[in-house]
Amino acid sequence: MDKETVMSLLGRIVALFLVSALTTIGAGAIIGIDTLQTAILAGVMGVANVLEDLSRGYLKDGKLSKKEIDDAFAANTPEKR
């Protein structure tokens, strides 16, 4: 993987963490779970799901195509509310 792809992946992972975390803050507050714990858990789960999909794509042929990367993020990005 080239440096540009790696930097793009890292940026997208951070963005996914933030989107996943921010979408759950309200729900955690409503049911009485600590807001910070809720946000961290949701962010980690979102990132873990993407990393799992990327790992599965890599296991197929030892490479990650742009489509595999895009598909992993698309499948695990929370919908806009």
C-alpha positions in Angstrom: 0.0 0.0 0.0 1.3 3.4 -0.8 1.6 6.3 1.6 -1.4 8.1 0.2 -3.7 5.1 0.7 -2.4 4.6 4.2 -3.0 8.3 5.1 -6.5 8.1 3.6 -7.3 5.0 5.6 -6.1 6.6 8.8 -8.2 9.7 8.2 -11.3 7.7 7.3 -10.9 5.6 10.5 -10.7 8.7 12.6 -13.8 10.2 10.9 -15.7 6.9 11.3 -14.8 6.8 15.0 -16.2 10.4 15.4 -19.3 9.7 13.4 -20.0 6.5 15.3 -19.4 8.1 18.7 -21.4 11.2 18.1 -24.5 9.4 16.8 -24.8 7.5 20.1 -24.3 10.3 22.7 -28.0 11.1 22.9 -29.1 7.5 23.2 -26.6 6.9 26.0 -27.8 9.9 27.9 -31.5 8.9 27.6 -30.9 5.4 29.1 -28.5 6.7 31.8 -25.2 5.4 30.5 -22.1 7.6 30.9 -21.8 9.7 27.8 -18.0 9.3 27.4 -18.2 5.5 27.8 -21.1 5.3 25.3 -19.1 7.4 22.7 -15.9 5.4 23.1 -17.7 2.1 22.9 -19.6 3.1 19.7 -16.4 4.5 18.1 -14.4 1.4 18.9 -17.1 -0.9 17.6 -17.4 1.1 14.3 -13.6 1.0 13.7 -13.4 -2.7 14.7 -16.1 -3.6 12.1 -14.2 -1.8 9.4 -10.9 -3.4 10.3 -12.6 -6.8 10.3 -14.0 -6.1 6.8 -10.6 -4.9 5.6 -8.9 -7.9 7.0 -11.3 -10.2 5.2 -10.6 -8.4 2.0 -6.9 -8.7 2.5 -7.1 -12.4 3.3 -8.7 -13.1 -0.1 -5.7 -12.2 -2.2 -3.2 -10.4 -0.1 -4.2 -7.0 -1.5 -6.8 -4.3 -0.8 -8.4 -2.7 -3.7 -9.9 0.8 -3.6 -13.3 -0.8 -4.0 -12.7 -3.1 -1.0 -11.7 -0.2 1.1 -14.7 1.9 0.0 -17.1 -1.0 0.6 -15.8 -1.6 4.1 -16.3 2.0 5.1 -19.7 2.3 3.3 -21.0 -0.9 5.1 -20.1 0.4 8.5 -20.8 4.1 8.4 -23.9 5.1 10.4 -26.6 6.7 8.4 -27.2 10.4 8.7 -30.2 11.1 11.0 
